[in-house]
């Protein structure tokens, strides 16, 4: 896993593969890796490749340099109308990630904010650097975490902790996130994060590939209906 791609074009999702491990890096560091519509489409294409390749056992999603993801690009977000929210691309792509047949790990190397945290929530596991932070500030600008966050977060951390993040706008540190069960592990630095993710990927690689995919399918969370209702509420807000 790497979090630095100095030669990669700004605004891309960088694919790296080593045996059964694929690493997808959001590469838009000058905008804190906020995703654009183009980057969501690229992530969608990556999921097509992953779903078609049964030899891929683990997918790691991370961000370039010192950020994980700041959520949706604010210029594109502010230009949306209500109809575009009903068919919210991020919600659809994140749901595909949640149903991905490979085991998915969000390597949270920095701030995971708004849609960036919702992206991490769609992964099977989240491992974070000690400097990472977690926030869902959508209510401050009259919106909802409509890409799955309002539905997935309570399942992971419980309703009271979810209310703290969503309703109260509290920002969690990596230690807070670990204490509430949002993340699996906390690494002391980026090198430690890379090593821990590699260790998990190596462990997954020892599992039977077919059994792994069946187990993942059975464990996948069924939050789609609730997320659809959230998107309708979001459209009304917009």
C-alpha positions as a printed NumPy array, in Angstrom:
array([[  0.   ,   0.   ,   0.   ],
       [  1.212,   3.475,  -0.805],
       [ -0.179,   6.928,  -0.103],
       [  2.102,   8.975,  -2.353],
       [  1.816,   9.095,  -6.148],
       [  3.68 ,  12.24 ,  -7.122],
       [  3.648,  11.369, -10.84 ],
       [ -0.05 ,  10.478, -11.014],
       [ -2.457,  13.022, -12.534],
       [ -4.485,  15.071, -10.083],
       [ -8.067,  13.837,  -9.795],
       [ -7.504,  10.149, -10.506],
       [ -7.998,   6.838,  -8.734],
       [ -4.659,   5.026,  -8.926],
       [ -4.756,   1.226,  -9.302],
       [ -1.871,  -0.871,  -7.973],
       [ -1.897,  -4.652,  -7.851],
       [  0.428,  -7.084,  -6.154],
       [ -0.73 , -10.676,  -6.479],
       [ -4.189, -10.917,  -4.84 ],
       [ -4.007,  -7.414,  -3.314],
       [ -5.293,  -4.316,  -5.107],
       [ -4.722,  -0.844,  -3.702],
       [ -6.887,   2.045,  -4.891],
       [ -5.564,   5.487,  -4.026],
       [ -7.634,   8.65 ,  -4.306],
       [ -5.153,  11.06 ,  -5.835],
       [ -6.283,  14.635,  -5.518],
       [ -4.066,  15.88 ,  -2.673],
       [ -4.388,  19.576,  -3.533],
       [ -8.094,  19.235,  -2.63 ],
       [ -7.585,  16.876,   0.333],
       [ -8.567,  13.991,  -1.987],
       [-12.158,  15.218,  -2.298],
       [-13.754,  13.064,  -4.969],
       [-15.228,  14.374,  -8.198],
       [-17.837,  12.76 , -10.44 ],
       [-14.961,  11.591, -12.64 ],
       [-13.225,   9.919,  -9.691],
       [-16.441,   8.145,  -8.688],
       [-16.724,   6.856, -12.255],
       [-13.129,   5.639, -12.076],
       [-13.831,   3.885,  -8.78 ],
       [-16.877,   2.295, -10.394],
       [-14.664,   1.01 , -13.229],
       [-12.201,  -0.375, -10.694],
       [-15.021,  -2.29 ,  -9.019],
       [-15.931,  -3.777, -12.41 ],
       [-12.376,  -5.101, -12.742],
       [-12.369,  -6.449,  -9.201],
       [-15.707,  -8.206,  -9.557],
       [-14.523,  -9.851, -12.785],
       [-11.282, -11.196, -11.279],
       [-11.768, -14.012,  -8.735],
       [ -8.047, -13.954,  -7.919],
       [ -8.363, -10.567,  -6.19 ],
       [ -8.846, -11.296,  -2.495],
       [ -8.258,  -7.913,  -0.866],
       [ -8.904,  -4.319,  -1.916],
       [ -7.365,  -1.44 ,   0.022],
       [ -8.717,   2.089,  -0.391],
       [ -6.589,   4.976,   0.784],
       [ -5.728,   8.593,   0.009],
       [ -2.673,  10.307,  -1.408],
       [ -0.247,  12.095,   0.894],
       [ -1.643,  13.193,   4.271],
       [ -5.418,  13.043,   3.668],
       [ -7.821,  10.166,   3.29 ],
       [-10.781,  11.926,   1.673],
       [-12.595,  15.214,   2.289],
       [-15.819,  13.969,   0.708],
       [-17.513,  15.318,  -2.404],
       [-15.968,  18.184,  -4.336],
       [-17.728,  21.257,  -2.952],
       [-18.166,  22.935,  -6.336],
       [-19.896,  19.905,  -7.799],
       [-21.912,  19.425,  -4.616],
       [-23.138,  23.011,  -4.591],
       [-24.203,  22.763,  -8.241],
       [-26.505,  19.781,  -7.683],
       [-30.256,  19.945,  -7.919],
       [-32.699,  17.702,  -6.105],
       [-33.05 ,  15.211,  -8.975],
       [-29.318,  14.452,  -9.018],
       [-29.462,  13.593,  -5.305],
       [-32.211,  10.999,  -5.765],
       [-29.76 ,   9.043,  -7.945],
       [-26.714,  10.043,  -5.897],
       [-23.657,   8.522,  -7.62 ],
       [-21.616,   8.257,  -4.427],
       [-24.373,   6.271,  -2.712],
       [-24.523,   3.84 ,  -5.616],
       [-20.734,   3.401,  -5.855],
       [-20.307,   3.027,  -2.087],
       [-23.059,   0.413,  -2.04 ],
       [-21.181,  -1.477,  -4.749],
       [-18.068,  -1.275,  -2.596],
       [-19.992,  -2.649,   0.383],
       [-21.079,  -5.603,  -1.765],
       [-17.668,  -6.121,  -3.372],
       [-16.821,  -9.852,  -3.342],
       [-13.248,  -9.169,  -2.21 ],
       [-12.478,  -8.127,   1.368],
       [-12.172,  -4.333,   1.475],
       [ -9.991,  -2.334,   3.865],
       [-10.067,   1.445,   4.247],
       [ -6.537,   2.535,   5.167],
       [ -7.396,   5.87 ,   6.739],
       [ -4.17 ,   7.825,   6.513],
       [ -5.664,  11.214,   7.406],
       [ -8.929,  13.105,   7.69 ],
       [-12.038,  11.181,   6.605],
       [-14.748,  13.822,   6.33 ],
       [-18.325,  13.677,   5.065],
       [-18.448,  11.476,   2.   ],
       [-14.875,  10.438,   2.757],
       [-16.017,   8.849,   5.986],
       [-18.996,   7.324,   4.171],
       [-16.533,   5.76 ,   1.725],
       [-14.597,   4.256,   4.64 ],
       [-17.828,   3.013,   6.235],
       [-18.584,   0.973,   3.103],
       [-15.386,  -1.056,   3.594],
       [-15.299,  -4.29 ,   5.595],
       [-12.482,  -3.061,   7.83 ],
       [-11.037,   0.306,   8.682],
       [ -7.447,   0.696,   9.88 ],
       [ -6.241,   4.201,  10.72 ],
       [ -3.082,   6.157,  11.345],
       [ -3.028,   7.79 ,  14.778],
       [ -3.301,  11.226,  13.128],
       [ -6.555,  10.363,  11.317],
       [ -9.789,  12.156,  12.163],
       [-13.422,  11.285,  11.44 ],
       [-16.341,  13.677,  10.929],
       [-19.789,  13.954,   9.322],
       [-20.416,  17.72 ,   9.093],
       [-23.261,  17.598,   6.547],
       [-25.905,  18.994,   8.911],
       [-23.889,  22.218,   9.189],
       [-24.685,  22.985,   5.547],
       [-28.265,  21.72 ,   5.565],
       [-27.597,  18.237,   4.178],
       [-27.537,  14.625,   5.386],
       [-24.893,  11.887,   5.195],
       [-26.918,  10.417,   2.321],
       [-24.289,   8.134,   0.771],
       [-24.804,   5.469,   3.422],
       [-23.343,   7.136,   6.502],
       [-26.597,   7.757,   8.326],
       [-27.434,   4.061,   7.933],
       [-24.072,   2.303,   8.296],
       [-22.64 ,   4.299,  11.189],
       [-25.22 ,   3.229,  13.836],
       [-24.675,  -0.42 ,  12.871],
       [-20.964,  -0.063,  13.564],
       [-20.794,   2.173,  16.631],
       [-24.306,   2.042,  18.116],
       [-27.068,   4.659,  18.011],
       [-25.778,   6.978,  20.758],
       [-22.268,   7.288,  19.352],
       [-23.705,   7.766,  15.861],
       [-25.864,  10.609,  17.152],
       [-22.768,  12.235,  18.607],
       [-21.077,  12.291,  15.212],
       [-24.113,  13.063,  13.02 ],
       [-26.296,  15.302,  15.202],
       [-23.605,  16.832,  17.394],
       [-20.983,  17.289,  14.705],
       [-18.253,  15.926,  16.978],
       [-14.898,  15.165,  15.342],
       [-13.38 ,  11.866,  16.441],
       [ -9.699,  11.146,  16.726],
       [ -8.353,   7.73 ,  15.796],
       [ -8.447,   6.782,  19.473],
       [-12.102,   7.826,  19.706],
       [-12.927,   5.814,  16.598],
       [-11.141,   2.74 ,  17.966],
       [-12.883,   3.024,  21.326],
       [-16.293,   3.138,  19.65 ],
       [-15.514,   0.224,  17.327],
       [-15.433,   2.245,  14.122],
       [-11.908,   1.12 ,  13.255],
       [-10.151,  -2.181,  13.727],
       [ -6.66 ,  -0.95 ,  14.503],
       [ -4.603,   2.22 ,  15.065],
       [ -1.098,   2.511,  13.618],
       [  1.487,   4.924,  15.062],
       [  2.475,   6.358,  11.667],
       [  2.051,   5.873,   7.926],
       [  4.728,   3.185,   7.753],
       [  2.957,   1.297,  10.517],
       [ -0.364,   1.7  ,   8.685],
       [  1.107,   0.218,   5.521],
       [  2.54 ,  -2.719,   7.446],
       [ -0.667,  -3.506,   9.32 ],
       [ -2.729,  -3.393,   6.155],
       [ -0.198,  -5.658,   4.434],
       [ -0.415,  -8.095,   7.36 ],
       [ -4.218,  -8.235,   7.116],
       [ -4.025,  -8.723,   3.352],
       [ -1.538, -11.559,   3.779],
       [ -3.863, -13.243,   6.255],
       [ -6.804, -12.924,   3.865],
       [ -4.712, -14.407,   1.046],
       [ -4.475, -17.685,   2.983],
       [ -8.251, -18.18 ,   2.913],
       [-10.047, -20.211,   0.29 ],
       [-11.1  , -17.726,  -2.401],
       [-14.531, -19.225,  -3.083],
       [-15.401, -19.6  ,   0.594],
       [-14.195, -16.057,   1.203],
       [-16.543, -14.627,  -1.406],
       [-19.515, -16.621,  -0.134],
       [-18.829, -15.507,   3.439],
       [-18.49 , -11.885,   2.335],
       [-21.799, -12.09 ,   0.497],
       [-23.565, -13.427,   3.586],
       [-22.017, -10.785,   5.833],
       [-22.801,  -7.841,   3.583],
       [-25.016,  -5.306,   5.288],
       [-28.521,  -4.786,   3.92 ],
       [-28.829,  -1.012,   4.233],
       [-29.914,  -0.165,   0.673],
       [-33.612,   0.454,   1.38 ],
       [-32.85 ,   2.807,   4.248],
       [-30.228,   4.631,   2.171],
       [-32.775,   5.14 ,  -0.614],
       [-35.105,   6.852,   1.887],
       [-32.232,   9.041,   3.095],
       [-31.49 ,  10.156,  -0.455],
       [-35.114,  11.208,  -0.913],
       [-34.864,  13.318,   2.254],
       [-31.613,  14.779,   0.923],
       [-33.357,  15.725,  -2.338],
       [-35.997,  17.617,  -0.381],
       [-33.276,  19.496,   1.515],
       [-31.506,  20.426,  -1.733]])
